[in-house]
Amino acid sequence: MEIKTDFLIIGSGVAGLTFAIKMAEFGRVAIVTKRGVMDSNTSLAQGGIASVFGKLDSFDLHIQDTLASGDGLCNREVVEMVVKNGPDRIRELIDFGVHFNLREKERLKDKSQNKDPELDLGQEGGHSQKRIVHAQDMTGREIATVLVKHVKNHEHITLYENHIAVDLITCSTRMKRGLITTTHEDYCLGAYILDMQTNTVKTFCAPITLLATGGAGKVYLYTSNPDVATGDGIAMGYRAGATVANLEFVQFHPTCLYHPEAKNFLISEAVRGEGGILIDSAGNRFMGRYDSQKDLACRDVVARAIDSELKKSGDDFVFLDISHKNSEFVKDRFPNLYKKCLTFGIDMTKEPIPVVPAAHYMCGGVVTDMFGRTDIRGLYVIGETACTGLHGANRLASNSLIEALVYAHTASKQAAEDIKAPLNLESMPLPPLWDEVGTTDSDEAIMVSHNWDEIRRFMWNYVGIVRSNKRLDRAKRRIENIQKEIQEYYQGFKISSDLIELRNIATVAELIIRCARHRKESRGLHFNIEYPYRDDNRWKKDTIVRRPFIG
């Protein structure tokens, strides 16, 4: 089955939804999402959006905080663009109908005097000023709910839920039994998409394709990410020949709830921003031994500090304590966290919360320019799937949503121009329909579940918060063997959503390992005990990876 559209968007987080709304003015838009439209990292984002609105704040301060967090690898031009465009993107969300917390809740925006509403700004680790715009502790869900409403009400946008992308299609795509080969000098023509309800593969054709599939937290055993975060966009972009970079920089959030019944539940950075402190099992504060900012240090510092404390004590978790703050303030500022913790028998107004680090955010991804364009024509990538140069070696807290919004805006401006004069698709070979001749239904589902579990465990143990050459070499050997098994399985059996996701996490795991083995220093989120120091003379540069040419 072939479906033609002007803009194909793969992913339904804030990046993809915003881009879709903007592009619907210029043509037909198809949004493909592999679960429900609200199943994304955006919906789970608690803390907020970093942007300059405070009287004591400035663009320069936000820029400097971002550069400091990025540990020497941020692209300053990108940082300046995102920071300076941030307030306008927040205002745009307010115009869409997003309700952020106001300092005076009854005060509304006075458009006649062109004044901003008095936003209630929070502070998080790594920020020198209060600049976190939030909607209680459910900012992402508020934004996603409003954007989804706009998407569903737009006549030019078609939403395909329970559809999972298999691979991108380029003008030189050749296929046999689902095995795709491309050159690097390609124009993207769309993607193969598996309809999970009918188990059929559809060919989506579009002159402009956007990858906005989010991150890859499920590559690791412990993650704050939802089950959909399997690195699909990074894997597909790499297989199609796009450049990827900096995948060694995996951000581990310091504070995920530790409880046998809690799955992927994040304790927001904002808790420490509002006065929460980290303590060990004896009730002692420990962050002062690791950083002068103590509990407000950047995430990589805090995650390694907790990892160090756990290794020394043998404990399974540390505690985050905000019980010394006024209980009504805690309930009002963190209503979702408060209610969720209560379901596990934890009253955060009276007792500390048990927490552990967990894989949270990918600072690397598919390389783009300042308009979201990749080195494959017609292919855009934005959001966590992209490596824009904003985050460098370590993302500053709450910079991800603002990056997604700004890049959705700049990409939409460029795509609106590109759609006016696309490449002559008539002169290109027609995209081949999906070929599964010779394949059979799977009779070894255990291979998928076993390899999925093995990848996530050795990535956590060998390519986690603290790394070594020996651990990375072990991980390399394991992923090579697993990749061979997956390829044989993929060639012989009909695809399923589980197999697609396994193939993608294996690809991303391999790329993370390759990047981590290449960088012979410790910088930002990458810490190797055999190279414990930053080396600007040799390694102040991005780690660039491209798929070997297949002729």
C-alpha positions as CSV (number, residue, x, y, z in Angstrom):
1,M,0.0,0.0,0.0
2,E,1.3,3.4,-1.0
3,I,0.4,6.7,0.9
4,K,1.5,10.0,-0.6
5,T,1.8,13.2,1.5
6,D,3.7,16.5,1.4
7,F,5.3,16.2,4.8
8,L,5.9,12.9,6.6
9,I,6.6,13.3,10.4
10,I,7.7,10.3,12.4
11,G,7.2,10.9,16.1
12,S,4.6,12.7,18.2
13,G,6.5,14.6,20.8
14,V,6.6,18.4,21.1
15,A,9.1,18.6,18.2
16,G,7.0,16.6,15.7
17,L,3.6,18.1,16.8
18,T,4.8,21.7,16.6
19,F,6.4,21.1,13.1
20,A,3.2,19.4,12.0
21,I,1.0,22.4,13.0
22,K,3.3,24.8,11.3
23,M,3.6,22.8,8.0
24,A,-0.2,22.2,7.7
25,E,-0.4,25.6,6.2
26,F,1.7,24.5,3.3
27,G,0.4,21.0,2.4
28,R,-0.8,17.6,3.6
29,V,0.9,16.3,6.8
30,A,1.0,12.7,8.0
31,I,2.1,12.0,11.5
32,V,3.2,8.5,12.3
33,T,3.5,7.4,15.9
34,K,4.1,3.8,17.1
35,R,1.8,3.9,20.1
36,G,-0.8,6.5,21.0
37,V,-0.1,10.2,20.1
38,M,0.5,11.1,23.8
39,D,3.0,8.3,24.3
40,S,6.3,10.3,24.2
41,N,9.1,11.7,26.4
42,T,7.4,15.1,26.1
43,S,4.4,13.9,28.0
44,L,6.6,12.7,30.9
45,A,8.6,16.0,31.1
46,Q,8.1,17.3,34.6
47,G,10.5,20.2,35.2
48,G,9.8,22.7,32.5
49,I,11.3,24.9,29.7
50,A,14.4,27.0,30.2
51,S,13.9,30.5,28.9
52,V,14.8,34.1,29.9
53,F,12.0,36.0,31.5
54,G,13.4,36.9,34.9
55,K,14.3,40.5,35.7
56,L,17.8,39.5,36.9
57,D,18.3,37.1,34.1
58,S,19.7,37.7,30.6
59,F,20.4,35.9,27.3
60,D,24.2,36.1,28.1
61,L,23.7,34.3,31.5
62,H,21.6,31.5,29.9
63,I,24.2,31.2,27.1
64,Q,27.0,31.0,29.6
65,D,25.2,28.4,31.7
66,T,24.6,26.3,28.6
67,L,28.2,26.5,27.5
68,A,29.5,25.6,30.9
69,S,27.2,22.5,31.1
70,G,28.3,21.5,27.6
71,D,31.9,21.2,28.8
72,G,33.6,22.7,25.7
73,L,31.6,21.0,22.9
74,C,28.6,23.3,22.4
75,N,28.3,25.2,19.1
76,R,28.1,28.8,20.4
77,E,26.1,30.0,17.3
78,V,23.5,27.3,17.9
79,V,23.3,28.1,21.7
80,E,22.8,31.8,21.0
81,M,20.0,31.1,18.4
82,V,18.1,28.8,20.7
83,V,18.4,31.0,23.8
84,K,17.5,34.2,22.0
85,N,14.5,32.6,20.3
86,G,13.3,30.9,23.4
87,P,10.9,33.6,24.8
88,D,9.1,33.9,21.5
89,R,8.5,30.2,21.4
90,I,7.1,30.3,25.0
91,R,4.8,33.1,23.9
92,E,3.6,31.1,21.0
93,L,2.7,28.2,23.3
94,I,0.7,30.6,25.4
95,D,-1.1,31.8,22.3
96,F,-1.8,28.1,21.5
97,G,-3.5,27.8,24.8
98,V,-0.8,26.3,27.1
99,H,-1.3,27.4,30.7
100,F,2.0,27.9,32.6
101,N,2.2,28.7,36.3
102,L,1.9,32.4,36.9
103,R,3.4,34.3,39.8
104,E,-0.1,35.9,40.2
105,K,-2.5,33.3,39.0
106,E,-5.3,35.8,38.3
107,R,-3.1,38.0,36.1
108,L,-3.5,37.5,32.4
109,K,-1.4,38.7,29.5
110,D,-2.2,42.3,28.7
111,K,-1.9,42.2,24.9
112,S,-2.9,45.9,24.6
113,Q,0.3,46.8,26.4
114,N,2.3,44.0,24.9
115,K,3.3,42.6,28.3
116,D,4.3,39.1,29.2
117,P,2.4,37.3,31.9
118,E,4.2,37.2,35.2
119,L,5.5,33.7,34.9
120,D,6.4,31.7,38.1
121,L,10.0,30.7,37.3
122,G,11.8,27.8,38.9
123,Q,15.5,27.0,39.2
124,E,17.3,23.8,38.4
125,G,20.9,22.4,38.5
126,G,23.4,24.3,36.4
127,H,21.3,27.4,36.1
128,S,22.6,30.6,37.6
129,Q,19.1,32.2,37.6
130,K,15.5,31.2,38.0
131,R,14.3,30.7,34.4
132,I,12.3,27.4,34.3
133,V,8.8,28.0,32.9
134,H,6.6,25.3,34.1
135,A,3.0,24.0,34.5
136,Q,3.1,22.6,38.0
137,D,5.3,19.4,37.7
138,M,3.5,18.2,34.5
139,T,4.8,20.7,31.9
140,G,5.3,18.2,29.1
141,R,1.8,16.8,29.5
142,E,0.2,20.3,29.4
143,I,2.1,21.2,26.2
144,A,1.4,17.8,24.5
145,T,-2.3,18.0,25.4
146,V,-2.7,21.4,23.8
147,L,-0.7,20.6,20.7
148,V,-2.5,17.3,20.2
149,K,-5.8,19.1,20.3
150,H,-4.6,21.4,17.5
151,V,-3.4,18.5,15.5
152,K,-6.6,16.5,15.7
153,N,-8.7,19.5,14.7
154,H,-6.6,20.4,11.6
155,E,-8.1,19.2,8.3
156,H,-4.7,18.9,6.6
157,I,-3.1,16.6,9.3
158,T,-3.6,12.9,9.3
159,L,-2.6,11.0,12.4
160,Y,-1.4,7.3,12.1
161,E,-1.3,5.8,15.6
162,N,0.1,2.3,16.2
163,H,2.3,2.6,13.1
164,I,6.1,2.0,13.5
165,A,8.7,3.1,11.0
166,V,11.0,0.4,9.7
167,D,13.4,2.3,7.5
168,L,13.8,5.4,5.4
169,I,13.5,5.3,1.6
170,T,16.1,7.1,-0.5
171,C,16.3,7.5,-4.3
172,S,18.8,4.7,-4.5
173,T,17.1,2.3,-2.2
174,R,17.4,-1.3,-3.3
175,M,15.6,-4.1,-1.4
176,K,15.6,-7.8,-1.1
177,R,13.7,-9.5,1.8
178,G,13.6,-6.2,3.7
179,L,17.3,-5.6,3.5
180,I,17.9,-2.1,2.3
181,T,21.1,-0.6,0.9
182,T,21.7,3.0,0.0
183,T,24.5,5.3,-1.1
184,H,25.4,8.4,0.8
185,E,24.4,10.8,-2.0
186,D,20.6,10.4,-1.6
187,Y,17.3,12.2,-1.5
188,C,14.9,10.9,1.1
189,L,11.6,9.8,-0.4
190,G,9.7,8.7,2.7
191,A,9.7,5.6,4.8
192,Y,8.5,2.1,5.2
193,I,5.9,1.9,8.0
194,L,4.5,-1.2,9.7
195,D,0.8,-0.9,10.6
196,M,0.9,-2.8,13.9
197,Q,-2.9,-3.6,13.8
198,T,-2.9,-5.3,10.3
199,N,0.8,-6.3,10.4
200,T,1.3,-4.9,6.9
201,V,4.1,-2.6,5.7
202,K,3.0,0.6,4.0
203,T,5.1,2.8,1.7
204,F,4.8,6.4,2.8
205,C,6.1,8.8,0.1
206,A,6.9,12.4,0.8
207,P,9.3,15.1,-0.6
208,I,10.1,16.1,3.0
209,T,10.5,13.6,5.9
210,L,11.0,14.6,9.5
211,L,12.5,12.3,12.2
212,A,11.3,13.3,15.7
213,T,11.2,10.0,17.4
214,G,12.8,11.1,20.7
215,G,15.6,9.4,22.6
216,A,17.0,5.9,23.3
217,G,16.7,5.4,27.0
218,K,15.5,1.8,26.5
219,V,19.0,0.9,25.4
220,Y,19.8,0.8,29.1
221,L,18.4,-1.4,31.9
222,Y,17.3,1.5,34.1
223,T,15.8,4.5,32.4
224,S,13.4,7.4,33.0
225,N,12.1,7.0,29.4
226,P,8.9,5.4,28.3
227,D,8.9,2.1,26.5
228,V,8.7,3.8,23.1
229,A,12.2,5.4,23.5
230,T,14.2,2.8,21.5
231,G,16.4,5.1,19.4
232,D,14.4,4.5,16.2
233,G,15.2,7.8,14.5
234,I,18.9,7.6,15.2
235,A,19.1,4.0,13.9
236,M,17.1,4.7,10.8
237,G,19.1,7.9,10.0
238,Y,22.4,6.0,10.4
239,R,21.3,3.1,8.3
240,A,20.2,5.5,5.5
241,G,23.6,7.1,5.5
242,A,23.1,10.3,7.6
243,T,25.9,11.4,9.8
244,V,25.5,10.8,13.5
245,A,27.7,12.3,16.3
246,N,28.5,12.4,20.0
247,L,26.5,9.3,21.1
248,E,29.0,8.6,23.9
249,F,27.3,11.5,25.8
250,V,24.3,9.7,27.4
251,Q,22.8,11.8,30.2
252,F,21.9,9.8,33.3
253,H,19.3,11.6,35.4
254,P,20.5,11.4,39.0
255,T,17.1,10.9,40.6
256,C,14.7,8.2,39.5
257,L,12.4,6.8,42.1
258,Y,13.7,3.5,43.6
259,H,10.8,1.2,44.3
260,P,10.1,-2.4,43.1
261,E,6.7,-1.3,41.7
262,A,7.8,2.0,40.2
263,K,8.6,1.9,36.5
264,N,10.5,4.8,34.8
265,F,9.3,7.3,37.3
266,L,11.5,10.4,37.4
267,I,11.9,12.7,40.4
268,S,12.2,16.1,38.8
269,E,15.4,18.2,38.8
270,A,13.1,20.9,40.1
271,V,12.9,19.2,43.5
272,R,16.6,20.0,44.1
273,G,16.0,23.4,42.5
274,E,13.4,24.2,45.2
275,G,15.7,23.1,48.1
276,G,15.8,19.3,48.0
277,I,19.0,17.8,49.3
278,L,20.7,14.4,48.6
279,I,21.6,12.3,51.7
280,D,23.0,8.9,52.3
281,S,21.4,6.1,54.3
282,A,22.8,7.7,57.5
283,G,21.2,11.0,56.7
284,N,24.4,12.8,55.8
285,R,24.7,15.2,52.9
286,F,27.4,14.3,50.5
287,M,27.3,16.6,47.4
288,G,29.6,19.1,49.0
289,R,32.4,16.7,48.6
290,Y,31.9,16.6,44.8
291,D,31.1,20.1,43.7
292,S,30.9,23.7,45.0
293,Q,27.3,24.0,43.8
294,K,26.4,21.0,46.0
295,D,22.9,19.8,45.3
296,L,22.5,22.2,42.4
297,A,25.5,20.8,40.5
298,C,25.0,19.7,36.9
299,R,23.4,16.3,36.3
300,D,26.6,14.5,35.2
301,V,28.3,15.5,38.4
302,V,25.4,14.5,40.6
303,A,24.9,11.2,38.8
304,R,28.6,10.2,39.2
305,A,28.5,11.4,42.9
306,I,25.6,9.1,43.6
307,D,27.2,6.3,41.7
308,S,30.4,6.8,43.8
309,E,28.5,6.8,47.1
310,L,26.6,3.6,46.2
311,K,29.8,1.8,45.3
312,K,31.4,2.9,48.6
313,S,28.4,2.0,50.8
314,G,27.1,-1.0,48.9
315,D,23.6,0.5,49.2
316,D,21.1,0.3,46.4
317,F,19.9,3.9,46.6
318,V,20.4,7.3,48.2
319,F,17.7,9.7,49.3
320,L,16.4,13.0,48.1
321,D,14.9,15.0,50.9
322,I,12.6,18.0,50.7
323,S,10.6,17.3,53.8
324,H,12.2,20.3,55.6
325,K,10.2,22.6,53.3
326,N,6.7,23.8,54.0
327,S,4.4,20.9,53.2
328,E,1.7,23.0,51.5
329,F,4.4,24.5,49.3
330,V,5.6,21.0,48.3
331,K,2.1,19.8,47.5
332,D,1.4,22.9,45.4
333,R,4.7,22.9,43.5
334,F,4.8,19.1,43.0
335,P,1.2,17.8,43.0
336,N,1.9,15.0,40.5
337,L,5.1,13.9,42.3
338,Y,3.4,14.1,45.7
339,K,0.4,11.9,44.6
340,K,2.6,9.4,42.8
341,C,5.0,8.9,45.7
342,L,1.9,8.4,48.0
343,T,0.8,5.5,45.8
344,F,4.1,3.8,46.8
345,G,3.7,4.7,50.5
346,I,6.1,7.6,50.5
347,D,5.0,11.0,51.8
348,M,7.6,13.4,50.4
349,T,6.5,16.2,52.8
350,K,7.5,14.0,55.8
351,E,10.2,11.6,54.6
352,P,13.0,11.4,52.0
353,I,12.5,9.8,48.7
354,P,14.7,6.8,47.7
355,V,16.4,7.5,44.3
356,V,18.9,6.1,41.9
357,P,20.4,7.4,38.6
358,A,18.8,6.2,35.3
359,A,19.5,6.7,31.6
360,H,17.6,9.9,30.6
361,Y,18.7,11.9,27.6
362,M,20.8,11.5,24.4
363,C,23.0,14.5,23.8
364,G,24.2,13.0,20.5
365,G,22.1,12.0,17.5
366,V,21.7,12.6,13.8
367,V,23.8,15.7,12.8
368,T,21.8,18.7,11.6
369,D,22.4,22.2,10.6
370,M,20.6,25.2,12.2
371,F,17.4,24.4,10.2
372,G,17.2,20.8,11.1
373,R,18.5,19.6,7.8
374,T,20.7,16.5,7.6
375,D,23.2,15.5,4.9
376,I,20.5,13.5,3.1
377,R,18.3,16.0,1.1
378,G,14.7,16.0,2.1
379,L,15.4,14.5,5.5
380,Y,15.0,16.7,8.6
381,V,15.7,15.7,12.2
382,I,14.7,17.7,15.3
383,G,14.3,17.1,19.0
384,E,16.2,14.5,21.0
385,T,16.9,12.5,17.8
386,A,19.1,15.3,16.5
387,C,22.6,16.4,17.4
388,T,22.4,20.2,16.8
389,G,25.3,21.4,18.8
390,L,23.2,22.9,21.6
391,H,24.0,20.4,24.3
392,G,27.7,19.6,23.7
393,A,28.9,17.0,26.1
394,N,26.1,17.5,28.7
395,R,22.6,19.0,28.4
396,L,21.7,21.8,30.7
397,A,18.5,21.0,32.6
398,S,15.3,22.0,30.8
399,N,17.0,23.0,27.6
400,S,15.5,20.1,25.6
401,L,12.0,21.4,25.2
402,I,13.1,24.8,24.2
403,E,15.5,23.2,21.6
404,A,12.6,21.2,20.2
405,L,10.4,24.3,19.9
406,V,13.0,26.5,18.4
407,Y,14.2,23.9,15.8
408,A,10.6,23.0,14.9
409,H,10.2,26.7,14.1
410,T,13.4,27.1,12.1
411,A,12.9,23.8,10.3
412,S,9.4,24.8,9.4
413,K,10.6,28.0,7.8
414,Q,13.2,26.1,5.7
415,A,10.8,23.3,4.8
416,A,8.2,25.8,3.6
417,E,10.8,27.0,1.1
418,D,11.9,23.5,0.1
419,I,8.4,22.4,-0.6
420,K,8.0,25.1,-3.2
421,A,10.8,23.7,-5.4
422,P,11.4,20.1,-4.5
423,L,13.8,17.9,-6.5
424,N,12.2,16.4,-9.6
425,L,10.9,13.3,-8.1
426,E,9.5,12.2,-11.5
427,S,13.0,11.6,-12.7
428,M,13.9,9.4,-9.7
429,P,13.2,5.7,-9.5
430,L,9.9,4.9,-7.8
431,P,10.2,3.7,-4.2
432,P,10.1,-0.1,-4.2
433,L,7.2,-1.7,-2.3
434,W,8.1,-3.7,0.7
435,D,9.4,-7.1,-0.2
436,E,9.0,-10.0,2.2
437,V,9.2,-12.8,-0.3
438,G,11.0,-15.8,1.2
439,T,10.3,-14.9,4.8
440,T,8.2,-16.9,7.2
441,D,6.4,-16.1,10.5
442,S,8.7,-16.2,13.4
443,D,9.0,-19.3,15.5
444,E,11.8,-18.1,17.8
445,A,10.4,-15.1,19.7
446,I,12.7,-16.0,22.6
447,M,15.6,-14.6,20.5
448,V,14.0,-11.1,20.5
449,S,13.3,-11.0,24.3
450,H,16.7,-12.6,25.2
451,N,18.8,-10.3,23.1
452,W,16.8,-7.3,24.2
453,D,17.5,-8.1,27.9
454,E,21.2,-8.9,27.3
455,I,21.8,-5.6,25.4
456,R,20.2,-3.5,28.2
457,R,22.1,-5.3,30.9
458,F,25.6,-5.1,29.4
459,M,25.0,-1.5,28.3
460,W,24.2,-0.6,31.9
461,N,27.1,-2.5,33.4
462,Y,29.8,-1.7,30.8
463,V,28.7,1.5,29.1
464,G,27.0,3.3,32.0
465,I,27.9,6.3,34.2
466,V,31.5,5.2,34.7
467,R,33.4,3.4,31.9
468,S,36.7,1.7,31.3
469,N,38.5,0.3,28.2
470,K,38.0,-3.2,29.4
471,R,34.3,-2.7,29.9
472,L,33.9,-1.1,26.5
473,D,35.8,-3.9,24.8
474,R,33.5,-6.5,26.4
475,A,30.5,-4.5,25.3
476,K,31.9,-4.3,21.7
477,R,32.3,-8.1,21.5
478,R,28.8,-8.8,22.8
479,I,27.1,-6.3,20.5
480,E,28.9,-7.7,17.4
481,N,27.6,-11.2,18.2
482,I,24.1,-10.0,18.8
483,Q,24.1,-7.9,15.7
484,K,24.8,-11.0,13.6
485,E,22.0,-12.9,15.2
486,I,19.5,-10.1,14.6
487,Q,20.5,-9.7,11.0
488,E,20.0,-13.4,10.3
489,Y,16.7,-13.3,12.1
490,Y,15.6,-10.1,10.3
491,Q,16.4,-11.6,6.9
492,G,14.6,-14.8,7.5
493,F,11.4,-13.8,9.3
494,K,8.5,-11.4,8.8
495,I,9.0,-8.3,10.8
496,S,7.2,-7.3,13.9
497,S,7.3,-4.2,16.1
498,D,9.4,-6.1,18.7
499,L,11.9,-7.1,16.1
500,I,12.1,-3.5,14.7
501,E,12.7,-2.1,18.2
502,L,15.3,-4.8,19.0
503,R,17.2,-4.0,15.7
504,N,17.1,-0.3,16.6
505,I,18.4,-0.5,20.1
506,A,21.2,-2.9,18.9
507,T,22.2,-0.3,16.3
508,V,22.2,2.6,18.8
509,A,24.0,0.5,21.4
510,E,26.7,-0.3,18.8
511,L,27.0,3.5,18.0
512,I,27.3,4.4,21.7
513,I,30.0,1.8,22.2
514,R,31.9,3.0,19.1
515,C,31.8,6.6,20.1
516,A,32.8,5.8,23.7
517,R,35.8,3.7,22.7
518,H,36.9,6.4,20.3
519,R,37.0,9.3,22.9
520,K,40.2,8.9,25.0
521,E,39.4,11.4,27.7
522,S,36.6,12.2,30.3
523,R,34.4,15.1,29.3
524,G,30.8,15.9,30.3
525,L,28.7,12.8,30.4
526,H,31.5,10.5,29.2
527,F,33.7,9.3,32.1
528,N,36.5,6.7,31.5
529,I,38.5,5.8,34.6
530,E,41.6,5.2,32.4
531,Y,41.4,8.8,31.0
532,P,40.0,10.7,34.0
533,Y,40.8,14.2,32.7
534,R,39.5,16.4,29.9
535,D,42.0,16.9,27.1
536,D,41.3,20.0,25.0
537,N,44.4,19.6,22.9
538,R,43.3,16.3,21.3
539,W,39.6,15.8,22.0
540,K,37.8,19.2,21.9
541,K,35.8,18.0,18.9
542,D,32.7,16.0,18.0
543,T,32.8,12.3,17.6
544,I,31.5,11.8,14.0
545,V,30.2,8.4,12.7
546,R,28.9,7.4,9.3
547,R,27.7,4.1,8.0
548,P,30.3,2.5,5.7
549,F,29.5,2.8,2.0
550,I,27.6,-0.1,0.6
551,G,27.9,-0.3,-3.2
